[in-house]
Amino acid sequence: MSRTKLTVKDYLQSKGKRQLSVMFVHSAEEASAAEEANIDMICTSHDAPQFGVYNSFDELKRIREAAPTCFMQSGGAVRVASEYEAMKLSHKYLDIGADVIYGGNWSYKWLRALRDEYIPINSHVGLVPGNATWIGGFKAQGKTADEAIKVLQHTLELQDAGVVGVEFEVVPPKVAEIVTKKVDIITLSMGSGSGCDGQYLFANDVLGYTDGHTPRHARIYRDFKTEYAKLQVERVNAFKEFHADTINKKFNDPKITVGIEDKEYEKFLKLSEKF
């Protein structure tokens, strides 16, 4: 069944009406799977090996093409040093078809300027990885009343600055649900329960191929790490067989080569003797 991609207006109007499924994808292949699975929204980044993101900016174009009806967020890994750079980067993503830009570490001033230019931005509340050092490391937020109020205040401030949504990371579900009800923007849960407006997971966690630490809030649906290990074994074996066939001169196989008629070959031999 065909569907229409969400607009920013649709994105905002989904609040309170239905849950949004959100998936971070690393490749066009994962984006294509998200498209076929009717995932509502995909998130993308590039050139960020420190976060396990190895694809290039050009891959974002392929991702957009592979998932034409998924609402798409881009950004996150590239650092910017000014409002102008933030705006320039945002337009770069919009030009390849992104629907919303991730600006989780951007100041309220920058966010207001972007909103004035009608650039839709999603930000980040709770455990913000890029700001983890300010909260003592990668720690849940909102587990005390004072922390929970700060989460609410931060979300309201981001809403006032003009963002259209926030990633809500590792906040107690009870707190996240209250905050979600008090704001008009979209809240996307990352380990913050189903009281938010949508659920956000990374494809590598869903597929079970995360290297190193798997976040507590991740939910694994398949074991691709084992499958990839099996594929690597088969890849090595295939390469060994090719190497052996090369050494043993097994590439005269008529199935993969072209022939020459006997009379033409005899003629060629006579002509070759002149050289």
Residue frames relative to the residue before (quaternion, step in Angstrom):
aa qw qx qy qz dx dy dz
M 1.0000 0.0000 0.0000 0.0000 0.00 0.00 0.00
S 0.3946 -0.7218 0.5184 0.2337 3.55 -0.83 0.98
R 0.0860 -0.7887 0.6065 0.0512 3.55 -1.16 0.52
T 0.4295 -0.6841 0.5297 0.2587 3.53 -1.28 0.36
K 0.4910 -0.6662 0.4764 0.2970 3.56 -0.92 0.90
L 0.5396 -0.6230 0.4639 0.3250 3.54 -1.08 0.77
T 0.2774 -0.6808 0.6410 0.2206 3.52 -1.24 0.57
V 0.6751 -0.4473 0.3552 0.4670 3.60 -1.23 0.08
K 0.6197 0.5381 -0.3374 0.4611 3.58 1.04 -0.73
D 0.6517 0.5050 -0.3087 0.4743 3.59 0.94 -0.88
Y 0.6095 0.5709 -0.3261 0.4429 3.53 1.03 -0.92
L 0.7098 0.4459 -0.2554 0.4818 3.58 0.82 -0.99
Q 0.7022 0.4829 -0.2752 0.4450 3.57 0.97 -0.81
S 0.5379 0.6113 -0.4130 0.4078 3.59 1.25 -0.11
K 0.4795 0.6962 -0.4230 0.3264 3.57 1.25 -0.37
G 0.8353 0.1598 -0.1491 0.5044 3.54 -0.82 1.07
K 0.6707 0.4965 -0.2912 0.4677 3.58 1.27 -0.14
R 0.7872 -0.1369 0.1024 0.5925 3.58 1.01 -0.75
Q 0.5215 -0.6218 0.4898 0.3186 3.54 -1.26 0.47
L 0.2955 -0.7413 0.5785 0.1687 3.55 -1.08 0.79
S 0.2596 -0.7373 0.6002 0.1695 3.58 -0.96 0.86
V 0.0588 -0.8153 0.5746 -0.0413 3.55 -0.74 1.14
M 0.0253 -0.8209 0.5684 -0.0483 3.58 -0.77 1.06
F 0.2921 -0.7078 0.6107 0.2019 3.57 -0.92 0.92
V 0.0804 -0.8081 0.5834 0.0153 3.58 -0.74 1.06
H 0.3523 -0.7650 0.5136 0.1637 3.54 -1.14 0.75
S 0.8085 0.1667 -0.0429 0.5627 3.58 1.17 -0.39
A 0.6566 -0.4960 0.3943 0.4091 3.52 -1.34 0.24
E 0.6116 0.5562 -0.3523 0.4387 3.59 1.11 -0.68
E 0.6677 0.4685 -0.2976 0.4960 3.59 0.96 -0.82
A 0.6261 0.5347 -0.3370 0.4566 3.58 1.04 -0.72
S 0.6377 0.5269 -0.3202 0.4617 3.57 1.01 -0.82
A 0.6420 0.5107 -0.3149 0.4773 3.58 1.04 -0.80
A 0.6345 0.5219 -0.3236 0.4693 3.59 1.03 -0.78
E 0.6294 0.5343 -0.3234 0.4624 3.55 1.03 -0.81
E 0.6967 0.4718 -0.2755 0.4649 3.57 0.85 -0.99
A 0.6889 0.4749 -0.2699 0.4765 3.59 1.13 -0.67
N 0.4326 -0.7260 0.4297 0.3180 3.59 1.33 0.00
I 0.1955 0.7583 -0.5803 0.2237 3.58 1.03 0.81
D 0.4786 -0.7091 0.4390 0.2745 3.59 -0.84 0.96
M 0.8309 0.0527 0.0585 0.5508 3.54 0.84 -1.02
I 0.1316 -0.7671 0.6214 0.0897 3.56 -1.02 0.82
C 0.2133 -0.7564 0.6067 0.1191 3.54 -1.19 0.66
T 0.0785 -0.8170 0.5710 -0.0159 3.55 -0.99 0.87
S 0.0174 0.7506 -0.6599 -0.0281 3.49 -1.34 0.41
H 0.1921 -0.7903 0.5708 0.1124 3.59 -1.25 -0.02
D 0.8516 0.1781 -0.1238 0.4772 3.55 -1.34 0.42
A 0.5368 0.5927 -0.4225 0.4267 3.56 0.83 1.03
P 0.0680 -0.8426 0.5335 0.0296 3.61 0.50 1.14
Q 0.5815 0.5899 -0.3789 0.4127 3.60 1.15 -0.51
F 0.7277 0.3484 -0.2169 0.5495 3.57 1.27 -0.38
G 0.5802 -0.6069 0.3667 0.4008 3.58 1.24 0.27
V 0.5479 0.5815 -0.4011 0.4481 3.58 1.22 0.48
Y 0.0490 -0.8515 0.5208 -0.0372 3.56 -0.31 1.28
N 0.5378 0.6406 -0.4185 0.3539 3.61 1.16 -0.19
S 0.5031 -0.6626 0.4826 0.2737 3.54 -1.28 0.48
F 0.6821 -0.4437 0.3662 0.4514 3.54 -1.31 0.07
D 0.6188 0.5572 -0.3479 0.4308 3.60 1.01 -0.76
E 0.5995 0.5662 -0.3622 0.4345 3.59 1.13 -0.62
L 0.5804 0.5815 -0.3780 0.4267 3.60 1.12 -0.57
K 0.6161 0.5368 -0.3429 0.4634 3.58 1.08 -0.69
R 0.6561 0.4985 -0.3031 0.4788 3.58 0.98 -0.87
I 0.6222 0.5384 -0.3326 0.4609 3.59 1.05 -0.77
R 0.6468 0.5141 -0.3209 0.4630 3.58 0.93 -0.87
E 0.6737 0.4944 -0.2916 0.4654 3.57 0.92 -0.89
A 0.6802 0.5094 -0.2855 0.4430 3.59 1.05 -0.77
A 0.7831 0.2139 -0.1114 0.5732 3.59 1.19 -0.50
P 0.0402 -0.8749 0.4822 0.0204 3.58 0.64 1.11
T 0.7575 0.3672 -0.2293 0.4886 3.63 1.06 -0.50
C 0.5125 0.5989 -0.4429 0.4272 3.60 1.23 0.25
F 0.4475 -0.6263 0.5687 0.2899 3.56 -1.02 0.85
M 0.1206 -0.8545 0.5051 0.0146 3.61 -0.65 1.07
Q 0.1605 -0.7566 0.6299 0.0704 3.52 -0.96 1.02
S 0.0408 -0.7939 0.6066 0.0115 3.58 -0.97 0.87
G 0.6015 0.5618 -0.4313 0.3696 3.54 -1.24 0.56
G 0.4476 0.7320 -0.4692 0.2091 3.50 -1.29 -0.31
A 0.7919 0.3418 -0.1839 0.4714 3.58 0.79 -0.93
V 0.6650 0.5195 -0.3080 0.4394 3.57 1.07 -0.68
R 0.3223 -0.7560 0.5431 0.1721 3.57 -0.73 1.09
V 0.0889 -0.7749 0.6230 0.0582 3.57 -1.06 0.73
A 0.3331 -0.7888 0.4969 0.1409 3.56 -1.11 0.72
S 0.7930 0.1824 -0.1156 0.5697 3.57 1.23 0.04
E 0.6657 -0.4822 0.3894 0.4154 3.53 -1.33 0.26
Y 0.6337 0.5380 -0.3261 0.4502 3.57 1.01 -0.84
E 0.6680 0.4947 -0.3046 0.4651 3.60 0.92 -0.90
A 0.6261 0.5359 -0.3325 0.4586 3.58 1.04 -0.76
M 0.6750 0.4848 -0.2909 0.4739 3.56 0.98 -0.86
K 0.6462 0.5209 -0.3178 0.4583 3.57 0.98 -0.84
L 0.6586 0.5034 -0.3019 0.4709 3.57 0.96 -0.89
S 0.6330 0.5414 -0.3283 0.4455 3.58 0.98 -0.85
H 0.6684 0.4904 -0.3017 0.4708 3.58 0.91 -0.87
K 0.5869 0.5693 -0.3657 0.4447 3.58 1.11 -0.65
Y 0.6853 0.4659 -0.2771 0.4863 3.58 0.97 -0.87
L 0.6418 0.5223 -0.3282 0.4556 3.57 0.98 -0.81
D 0.6292 0.5643 -0.3311 0.4197 3.58 1.05 -0.75
I 0.7190 0.4024 -0.2669 0.4998 3.62 1.09 -0.52
G 0.6966 -0.5216 0.2585 0.4194 3.57 1.27 0.24
A 0.3804 0.7020 -0.5138 0.3138 3.60 1.17 0.31
D 0.3644 -0.7449 0.5231 0.1969 3.56 -1.09 0.73
V 0.7843 0.0504 -0.0072 0.6182 3.57 1.16 -0.60
I 0.3236 -0.7521 0.5500 0.1650 3.56 -1.11 0.72
Y 0.3435 -0.7197 0.5610 0.2222 3.56 -1.06 0.76
G 0.0520 0.7961 -0.5984 0.0736 3.56 -0.77 1.10
G 0.0261 0.8831 -0.4680 0.0226 3.55 0.87 0.97
N 0.7615 0.3342 -0.1920 0.5211 3.59 1.13 -0.57
W 0.4877 0.6910 -0.4225 0.3258 3.59 1.23 0.13
S 0.5491 -0.6471 0.4308 0.3067 3.55 -1.07 0.80
Y 0.6476 -0.5052 0.3977 0.4089 3.56 -1.28 0.37
K 0.6091 0.5657 -0.3444 0.4363 3.58 1.05 -0.78
W 0.6810 0.4735 -0.2905 0.4771 3.56 0.87 -0.95
L 0.6463 0.5350 -0.3229 0.4380 3.57 0.94 -0.88
R 0.6480 0.5110 -0.3171 0.4674 3.60 0.98 -0.82
A 0.6457 0.5218 -0.3192 0.4571 3.57 0.99 -0.83
L 0.6562 0.5032 -0.3043 0.4728 3.57 0.99 -0.84
R 0.6387 0.5149 -0.3292 0.4675 3.59 0.98 -0.79
D 0.6167 0.5488 -0.3400 0.4504 3.60 1.05 -0.74
E 0.7093 0.4076 -0.2402 0.5226 3.56 1.21 -0.56
Y 0.4716 -0.7078 0.4064 0.3340 3.59 1.32 0.31
I 0.3941 0.6670 -0.5191 0.3609 3.54 0.97 0.92
P 0.3082 -0.7832 0.5090 0.1804 3.62 -0.47 1.16
I 0.0763 -0.8154 0.5737 -0.0139 3.56 -0.81 1.07
N 0.1806 -0.7130 0.6645 0.1325 3.53 -1.20 0.74
S 0.1581 -0.7871 0.5900 0.0861 3.57 -0.98 0.82
H 0.4658 -0.6849 0.5118 0.2281 3.58 -1.27 -0.29
V 0.0598 -0.7909 0.6089 -0.0125 3.57 -0.97 0.94
G 0.7118 0.4107 -0.3241 0.4687 3.57 -1.18 0.56
L 0.7702 -0.1805 0.1934 0.5804 3.56 -0.72 -1.05
V 0.0430 -0.7860 0.6163 -0.0231 3.56 -0.33 1.29
P 0.4189 -0.7601 0.4231 0.2603 3.63 -0.20 1.23
G 0.6822 0.5092 -0.2964 0.4330 3.58 0.93 -0.86
N 0.7408 0.3556 -0.2021 0.5328 3.57 1.24 -0.44
A 0.2834 0.8201 -0.4713 0.1579 3.58 1.27 0.21
T 0.6148 0.5768 -0.3613 0.3984 3.59 1.01 -0.71
W 0.6379 0.5445 -0.3228 0.4386 3.60 1.16 -0.59
I 0.7399 0.3534 -0.2197 0.5286 3.60 1.19 -0.35
G 0.6443 -0.5695 0.3088 0.4064 3.55 1.24 0.40
G 0.7496 -0.3429 0.2024 0.5287 3.56 1.20 0.44
F 0.7060 -0.4445 0.3366 0.4367 3.54 -1.32 -0.22
K 0.2220 0.7932 -0.5178 0.2313 3.53 0.24 1.37
A 0.5595 -0.5819 0.4716 0.3550 3.55 -1.17 0.65
Q 0.2180 -0.7704 0.5875 0.1177 3.55 -1.18 0.62
G 0.7458 0.4052 -0.2872 0.4440 3.58 -1.10 0.71
K 0.4579 0.7051 -0.4385 0.3176 3.60 1.22 0.28
T 0.7046 0.2927 -0.2473 0.5972 3.58 1.31 -0.09
A 0.6686 -0.5034 0.3551 0.4165 3.57 -1.23 0.40
D 0.6592 0.5131 -0.3155 0.4501 3.59 0.95 -0.89
E 0.6604 0.4928 -0.3081 0.4755 3.58 0.97 -0.84
A 0.6439 0.5364 -0.3223 0.4401 3.57 0.99 -0.86
I 0.6393 0.5125 -0.3232 0.4734 3.59 1.03 -0.79
K 0.6319 0.5275 -0.3328 0.4600 3.58 1.04 -0.75
V 0.6173 0.5319 -0.3394 0.4699 3.57 1.07 -0.73
L 0.6515 0.5014 -0.3077 0.4790 3.58 0.95 -0.87
Q 0.6688 0.5029 -0.3041 0.4553 3.58 0.86 -0.94
H 0.6430 0.5251 -0.3207 0.4561 3.59 0.96 -0.87
T 0.6639 0.5045 -0.3058 0.4595 3.58 0.92 -0.90
L 0.6582 0.5019 -0.3064 0.4701 3.60 0.95 -0.85
E 0.6437 0.5187 -0.3215 0.4617 3.58 1.01 -0.78
L 0.6445 0.5043 -0.3155 0.4804 3.57 1.03 -0.78
Q 0.6206 0.5290 -0.3329 0.4736 3.57 1.04 -0.76
D 0.6649 0.4965 -0.3018 0.4694 3.59 0.93 -0.88
A 0.6502 0.5183 -0.3147 0.4577 3.58 1.13 -0.65
G 0.6190 -0.6129 0.3118 0.3795 3.59 1.26 -0.22
V 0.4229 0.6931 -0.5003 0.3007 3.61 1.14 0.21
V 0.4111 -0.7109 0.5133 0.2493 3.58 -1.21 0.47
G 0.8102 0.0071 0.0016 0.5861 3.56 1.24 -0.29
V 0.1865 -0.7648 0.6025 0.1314 3.55 -1.32 0.23
E 0.3779 -0.6413 0.6088 0.2743 3.51 -1.24 0.58
F 0.1923 -0.8002 0.5655 0.0546 3.56 -0.71 1.14
E 0.0060 0.8733 -0.4843 0.0521 3.59 0.08 1.31
V 0.8743 -0.0838 0.0037 0.4781 3.53 -0.94 1.15
V 0.3659 0.6527 -0.5478 0.3742 3.50 0.65 1.30
P 0.5680 -0.5990 0.4157 0.3817 3.66 -0.90 0.75
P 0.5675 -0.6429 0.3909 0.3344 3.62 -0.79 0.97
K 0.6337 0.5357 -0.3430 0.4401 3.61 0.96 -0.77
V 0.6651 0.4835 -0.2927 0.4881 3.55 1.02 -0.82
A 0.6523 0.5289 -0.3120 0.4443 3.57 0.90 -0.94
E 0.6478 0.5280 -0.3229 0.4442 3.58 0.99 -0.81
I 0.6512 0.5063 -0.3172 0.4680 3.59 0.96 -0.84
V 0.6619 0.5009 -0.3090 0.4641 3.57 0.89 -0.94
T 0.6257 0.5528 -0.3307 0.4400 3.57 0.97 -0.87
K 0.6847 0.4864 -0.2784 0.4660 3.58 0.98 -0.84
K 0.6991 0.4870 -0.2675 0.4499 3.58 1.13 -0.59
V 0.7200 0.3836 -0.2505 0.5213 3.59 1.23 -0.17
D 0.4618 -0.6814 0.5037 0.2623 3.54 -1.28 0.45
I 0.6123 0.5571 -0.3506 0.4380 3.58 1.22 -0.36
I 0.5973 -0.5786 0.4316 0.3495 3.55 -1.34 0.27
T 0.1440 -0.7614 0.6253 0.0925 3.57 -1.04 0.82
L 0.1485 -0.7942 0.5878 0.0415 3.55 -0.79 1.09
S 0.3286 -0.7979 0.4813 0.1540 3.55 -0.45 1.23
M 0.0009 0.7164 -0.6977 -0.0085 3.49 -1.11 0.92
G 0.8162 -0.1300 0.0385 0.5616 3.55 0.13 1.28
S 0.5932 0.5801 -0.3539 0.4316 3.57 1.20 0.51
G 0.6678 -0.5690 0.2835 0.3872 3.57 1.18 0.53
S 0.6060 -0.5943 0.4190 0.3225 3.51 -1.38 0.18
G 0.4978 0.6492 -0.4365 0.3744 3.59 1.25 0.23
C 0.5418 0.5833 -0.4023 0.4520 3.55 1.33 -0.07
D 0.6415 -0.5536 0.3750 0.3758 3.58 -1.30 0.05
G 0.8104 0.0187 -0.0165 0.5854 3.58 1.21 -0.24
Q 0.3825 -0.7018 0.5551 0.2303 3.55 -1.35 0.22
Y 0.1391 -0.8007 0.5825 0.0157 3.54 -0.84 1.08
L 0.1009 0.7720 -0.6216 0.0865 3.57 -0.78 1.09
F 0.4511 -0.6560 0.5324 0.2876 3.55 -1.29 0.41
A 0.5627 -0.6279 0.4225 0.3325 3.57 -0.98 0.88
N 0.6480 0.5299 -0.3353 0.4323 3.61 0.97 -0.76
D 0.6436 0.4835 -0.3240 0.4970 3.59 1.15 -0.54
V 0.6378 0.5329 -0.3201 0.4547 3.58 0.94 -0.90
L 0.7525 0.3859 -0.1929 0.4976 3.56 0.98 -0.91
G 0.4646 -0.7413 0.4056 0.2646 3.58 1.26 0.05
Y 0.5754 0.5819 -0.4201 0.3923 3.59 0.92 0.77
T 0.2848 0.7713 -0.5168 0.2385 3.57 1.17 0.54
D 0.2936 -0.7305 0.5898 0.1794 3.57 -0.96 0.90
G 0.7993 0.2439 -0.1887 0.5158 3.56 -0.95 0.83
H 0.8373 -0.2072 0.1597 0.4801 3.53 -1.19 -0.69
T 0.2150 -0.7400 0.6244 0.1282 3.55 -0.97 0.92
P 0.4736 -0.6982 0.4495 0.2936 3.61 -0.65 1.04
R 0.6021 -0.5819 0.4104 0.3613 3.54 -1.11 0.68
H 0.7167 0.4685 -0.2634 0.4444 3.57 0.96 -0.84
A 0.4958 0.6586 -0.4381 0.3586 3.59 1.25 -0.04
R 0.1404 -0.7551 0.6315 0.1064 3.54 -1.19 0.56
I 0.2383 -0.8024 0.5390 0.0943 3.55 -0.63 1.19
Y 0.1592 -0.8136 0.5569 0.0500 3.57 -0.77 1.10
R 0.7891 0.1149 -0.0690 0.5994 3.61 1.18 -0.44
D 0.3753 -0.7190 0.5428 0.2181 3.58 -1.28 0.43
F 0.0198 -0.8368 0.5468 -0.0214 3.58 0.40 1.21
K 0.5493 0.6155 -0.4156 0.3831 3.62 1.10 -0.49
T 0.6617 0.4850 -0.2978 0.4881 3.57 0.97 -0.85
E 0.6566 0.5105 -0.3110 0.4599 3.56 0.98 -0.86
Y 0.6470 0.5090 -0.3209 0.4683 3.58 1.00 -0.80
A 0.6195 0.5355 -0.3401 0.4624 3.60 1.07 -0.74
K 0.6436 0.5098 -0.3150 0.4761 3.57 1.01 -0.81
L 0.6470 0.5177 -0.3143 0.4633 3.56 0.99 -0.86
Q 0.6383 0.5258 -0.3373 0.4499 3.60 0.99 -0.75
V 0.6208 0.5274 -0.3376 0.4717 3.57 1.02 -0.77
E 0.6835 0.4760 -0.2831 0.4756 3.57 0.90 -0.92
R 0.6031 0.5528 -0.3486 0.4574 3.57 1.11 -0.70
V 0.6607 0.4967 -0.2984 0.4772 3.59 0.90 -0.93
N 0.6620 0.5104 -0.3111 0.4523 3.59 0.91 -0.89
A 0.6417 0.5198 -0.3187 0.4653 3.57 0.99 -0.82
F 0.6599 0.4989 -0.3094 0.4689 3.57 0.95 -0.86
K 0.6223 0.5355 -0.3366 0.4613 3.62 1.05 -0.73
E 0.6590 0.5096 -0.3066 0.4605 3.56 0.97 -0.88
F 0.6300 0.5191 -0.3266 0.4764 3.57 1.04 -0.78
H 0.6436 0.5259 -0.3175 0.4565 3.57 0.95 -0.89
A 0.6669 0.4997 -0.2961 0.4667 3.59 0.95 -0.90
D 0.6486 0.5150 -0.3157 0.4630 3.58 0.97 -0.84
T 0.6163 0.5412 -0.3406 0.4597 3.57 1.10 -0.69
I 0.6765 0.4919 -0.2867 0.4671 3.56 0.85 -1.00
N 0.7455 0.4077 -0.2086 0.4842 3.60 0.96 -0.86
K 0.4276 -0.7529 0.4232 0.2668 3.57 1.31 0.35
K 0.3096 0.7724 -0.4936 0.2529 3.55 0.75 1.07
F 0.5345 0.6532 -0.3952 0.3626 3.57 1.13 0.55
N 0.4659 0.6250 -0.4796 0.4029 3.54 1.13 0.72
D 0.3008 0.7868 -0.4813 0.2423 3.54 1.30 0.22
P 0.4296 -0.7251 0.4742 0.2545 3.62 -0.68 1.06
K 0.5571 0.6063 -0.3959 0.4064 3.60 1.22 -0.28
I 0.7948 0.2664 -0.1391 0.5273 3.58 1.12 -0.57
T 0.6948 0.3926 -0.2799 0.5336 3.60 1.25 0.24
V 0.4225 -0.6696 0.5380 0.2893 3.55 -1.32 0.16
G 0.3779 -0.7486 0.5080 0.1968 3.55 -1.19 0.62
I 0.2447 -0.7233 0.6177 0.1882 3.54 -1.38 0.03
E 0.5006 -0.6625 0.4599 0.3146 3.58 -0.88 0.90
D 0.6424 -0.5732 0.3565 0.3629 3.55 -1.12 0.80
K 0.6833 0.4887 -0.3098 0.4453 3.58 0.85 -0.92
E 0.6433 0.5060 -0.3243 0.4742 3.57 1.07 -0.68
Y 0.6344 0.5288 -0.3267 0.4596 3.55 1.07 -0.74
E 0.6416 0.5153 -0.3199 0.4695 3.59 1.00 -0.85
K 0.6352 0.5225 -0.3201 0.4701 3.55 1.02 -0.82
F 0.6369 0.5337 -0.3119 0.4607 3.57 1.02 -0.86
L 0.6421 0.5320 -0.3282 0.4438 3.59 0.97 -0.89
K 0.6619 0.5026 -0.3076 0.4634 3.57 0.94 -0.88
L 0.6654 0.4933 -0.3048 0.4701 3.56 0.97 -0.86
S 0.6484 0.5432 -0.3239 0.4238 3.60 1.01 -0.76
E 0.5889 0.5982 -0.3679 0.4001 3.56 1.18 -0.54
K 0.6001 0.5713 -0.3468 0.4395 3.59 1.25 -0.38
F 0.6816 0.4906 -0.2854 0.4619 3.58 1.21 -0.29
